[in-house]
Amino acid sequence: MHSQTVEKAGRKPLKDVKTMKDDAAAVEKESEAIKARYTKIFRI
């Protein structure tokens, strides 16, 4: 986040939001399935 960014009052701070970490090897292995699912969902 940019150092001059001001978080809005009443919202959960970004630092408290739990993020998911991708396993690069697993993503690489499943890349074709991920692309196919994305295409099916978004009809691209």
C-alpha positions in Angstrom: 0.0 0.0 0.0 1.2 3.5 -0.8 2.7 5.4 2.2 0.3 8.3 1.7 -2.8 6.2 1.5 -5.4 6.8 4.3 -7.7 4.0 5.3 -11.4 4.8 5.7 -12.8 4.8 9.2 -14.9 1.9 10.2 -13.3 -0.6 7.9 -10.9 -3.4 8.7 -7.3 -2.3 8.2 -5.7 -3.9 5.1 -2.9 -5.3 7.3 -5.6 -7.4 9.2 -7.0 -9.0 6.0 -5.8 -12.5 5.6 -4.4 -13.2 2.2 -3.9 -16.5 0.4 -0.4 -17.5 -0.7 -0.2 -19.4 -4.1 2.1 -22.4 -4.5 3.9 -21.5 -7.7 4.6 -25.1 -8.6 1.0 -26.2 -8.1 -0.2 -23.2 -10.2 2.2 -24.1 -12.9 1.0 -27.7 -12.9 -2.7 -26.8 -12.9 -2.3 -23.8 -15.3 -4.4 -25.4 -18.2 -7.2 -26.4 -15.8 -7.2 -22.9 -14.3 -7.3 -21.3 -17.7 -10.2 -23.6 -18.8 -12.2 -22.8 -15.6 -11.6 -19.0 -16.0 -12.8 -19.3 -19.7 -15.9 -21.2 -18.7 -16.8 -18.8 -15.9 -16.1 -15.5 -17.8 -16.8 -16.8 -21.3 -13.7 -15.3 -22.8 
